[in-house]
Amino acid sequence: MRKNSVARLNRANPITFLGGVLGLAVFLIVGLLPSLLYGGYAGVILGSAIFGAPIHESVFAQATVVLGVISGVLAIGGIFVLGGAILATGVYGLFSMLGIEAEGGEVREEVEVEKPAG
């Protein structure tokens, strides 16, 4: 691997982290309430399938609903964070291929890297 490629990969790591943070922020604004709603609905459906159609107020039935809510939030939150990280890394890679630097937005010159003799 060339030095230029390694340096580009090292600069992409903070971009990926920033994309994940932005994905988490978008999840908190847009996706938290629907994930709570659908996770709770999935927990109620699962609880009614396990404990019978009218869910009684037992600890296990309530734990099933809470487990559904938690799994819904974690699953959808993970999708948002992963999607944000992938999107940010892809945009950075696209700009890097086009020759546009992330810091200043100016076009950089291509530098030839010589292979060591040997």
C-alpha positions in Angstrom: 0.0 0.0 0.0 1.3 3.4 -0.8 2.0 6.1 1.8 -0.6 8.4 0.3 -3.3 5.7 0.7 -2.4 5.1 4.3 -2.5 8.8 5.1 -5.9 9.0 3.5 -7.2 6.1 5.6 -5.9 7.7 8.8 -7.8 10.9 8.0 -11.0 9.0 7.3 -11.3 7.7 10.8 -12.4 11.0 12.4 -14.8 11.5 9.5 -16.3 8.1 10.2 -16.7 8.9 13.9 -18.3 12.3 13.0 -20.7 10.6 10.7 -21.7 8.2 13.5 -22.3 11.1 15.9 -24.4 12.9 13.3 -26.3 9.6 12.7 -27.0 9.4 16.4 -28.2 13.0 16.5 -30.6 12.4 13.6 -31.8 9.3 15.4 -32.5 11.2 18.6 -34.4 13.9 16.6 -36.3 11.7 14.1 -36.2 8.0 15.1 -36.4 7.8 18.8 -40.2 8.1 19.2 -41.1 5.6 16.4 -38.6 3.1 17.6 -40.1 3.3 21.1 -43.6 2.9 19.6 -42.8 0.0 17.4 -40.6 -1.7 19.9 -43.3 -1.5 22.5 -45.8 -2.9 20.0 -43.5 -5.8 19.2 -43.1 -6.4 22.9 -46.9 -6.5 23.4 -47.4 -8.9 20.5 -44.6 -11.1 21.8 -46.1 -11.0 25.3 -49.5 -11.8 24.1 -48.2 -14.8 22.1 -46.3 -16.1 25.1 -48.6 -15.3 28.1 -52.0 -15.2 26.4 -54.1 -12.6 24.5 -55.1 -10.3 27.4 -51.7 -9.5 28.9 -51.9 -9.6 32.7 -49.8 -7.4 35.0 -47.2 -10.0 35.7 -43.5 -9.2 36.0 -42.6 -11.4 33.1 -45.2 -9.9 30.7 -44.0 -6.4 31.6 -40.4 -7.5 31.2 -41.2 -8.7 27.7 -42.7 -5.4 26.7 -39.7 -3.5 28.1 -37.3 -5.9 26.3 -39.2 -5.1 23.1 -38.8 -1.4 23.7 -35.1 -1.7 24.4 -34.4 -3.9 21.5 -36.4 -1.6 19.2 -34.4 1.5 20.3 -31.0 -0.3 20.1 -31.7 -1.8 16.7 -33.0 1.3 15.0 -30.4 3.5 16.7 -27.6 1.2 15.5 -29.0 1.4 12.0 -28.9 5.2 12.1 -25.4 5.4 13.6 -24.0 2.8 11.1 -25.8 4.6 8.2 -24.3 7.9 9.2 -20.8 6.5 9.5 -21.1 4.7 6.1 -22.5 7.8 4.4 -19.8 10.1 5.9 -17.0 7.7 4.9 -18.4 7.4 1.4 -18.7 11.2 0.9 -15.1 11.6 2.2 -13.9 8.9 -0.2 -15.7 10.5 -3.1 -14.2 13.9 -2.3 -10.8 12.3 -1.9 -11.1 10.6 -5.3 -12.0 13.9 -6.9 -9.0 15.6 -5.3 -10.9 17.9 -2.9 -9.4 18.2 0.6 -11.8 18.1 3.5 -10.0 20.9 5.4 -9.9 23.8 3.0 -12.0 22.7 0.1 -9.2 23.4 -2.4 -8.0 21.1 -5.1 -4.7 19.4 -4.2 -2.0 18.3 -6.6 -1.3 14.7 -7.2 2.1 13.6 -5.9 3.9 10.6 -7.4 5.2 8.2 -4.8 8.3 6.3 -5.8 8.7 2.7 -4.8 12.0 1.9 -3.0 14.5 -0.1 -5.0 15.0 -3.6 -3.9 
